[in-house]
Amino acid sequence: MQLTTGVRFQIVSGAEYLSRTRPAVIISNHQSELDVLLIGEIFPRYTSVSAKKSLRNIPFLGWFMALSGTVFIDRAKKEQALKAFEGAAKEMREHQQNVYIFPEGTRSYAREPKLLPFKKGAFHLAVQAGVPIIPVVAENYSRVLDVKGQRFESGVIRVRVLPPIPTVGLEAKNVDDLTRDTREKMLKVLEVMAREPNAKAMDATPLDGVAKASGADIKHGI
């Protein structure tokens, strides 16, 4: 994909957490369609993804996703979503399987280092399974892809994998705090990466701007 897009994601710290921790819920920020390259770069073995339930009905794509162990979530119905997580948690424990989730739930297309509010599904799943959460932070890459500005350039996008966050002993009542604290950790790293001397992506022209926090928001959906 790098040969055709000129874009490459590169883990600059914490790669060992992905190879040594299993099972786990892996989460990352979700900026644009380029995140498919991020998944391709860091996706560990024995890992499946989560997706909205409607994708299961798409011919071929939905069939392939179902066969690959995708966790389908009905976001409109909280009770059904939590039930799906119960089954996924059991599978994770029995088969030592990771699950990869974008907790923002949609692409941000952000021009500055920010995170959308987090949905709580990934954190409910981790707590139910009793497995750690591995946060993955890709630096803001609007200097490479700016959808609003209709610009696309080549570049290397840095990625940091943060230490696993344990969930053993936590209950459903702890999910709000877990979601908020995890988001705050990821946002701080995102802002720090924007201020680092090597924050400019290779062969790309950066946008002017200042890193801004967007608050410790939590979405109350799944």
Protein Blocks (a to p, Z undefined) as FASTA:
>chain_A
ZZmnopacddfehklmmmmgccdddddddfblmlmmmmmmmmcghiacdddfklmmpghj
lmmmmmnopacddfklmklmmmmmmmmmmmmmmnopacdddfkopafkiabdcdddddfk
lmmmmmmnopacdddddddfklmmcfknopacdddddddddddddfehiafklmmmmmmm
mmmmmmmmmmmmmmpmklpcghiacdedddddebjaddfbZZ
